[in-house]
Amino acid sequence: MRRSRAGAVALAAAAALAAAAVGCGGSAEAAEPVATTEVTMAKSYRFDPERIEIQAGRTVTWTNDDNFTHTVRIDGRADHEVEPGDSVSITFDQPGTYHYVCRLHRHDMDGEVIVR
């Protein structure tokens, strides 16, 4: 059976799109939580790691290693604006799961802090 050139091009394009989608950072739900209190705002508009796990009473520090200003907003609380090279630290006293987002880049930058 012979494939047409147009069919082969369409198949190649679909494969490239699928590969690109897998390579883009997935949702916070897809990543396993990492036991750390340090989150980096890495270049490419992402938090690294997206999901972290800590003990109640610990402080998490977000550091902006990107060239652009980002924010950290946790579950609708006030934004913490973080300029390039700066950081913000937030203490989590109560167990629970806290969603966080960069208000400026919410489509690409979000994650969770799981407090035990």
Steps between C-alpha positions, in 0.01 A plus 500: 500500500644842401444811702447827324750780557229717662411215736863450599543873564184508712617196698842658559339828612271316742795310648697823544208666679457202730871501586492875569195462726675233705811719536307802629460509875185313591244588760588508868290187551728299269822560693593307814555734798861571594605528866658848500448853625664662196315582176667670206325721248707361217541644154228382261219621729477212744532412867756231578386279659128560444381286791676485832433331832596645838424460869269750672689798638762500222575800277512474121718738300429583135804646318470678165781379271318629191551829316141609564295597806273225634256475789407238755132491594383223729133403491377852424709676764685820416768484233866502589681670211847356443744691282784320317762389752266548799310249710196476727455267797165380638439287809232229496371427852194288417491163320325501166556543128567855384483594133731779383523693175688783331221749439691648205551163327223284645458299179852353538602547862321323782563234760416364843642492849389190689532556875498193726 
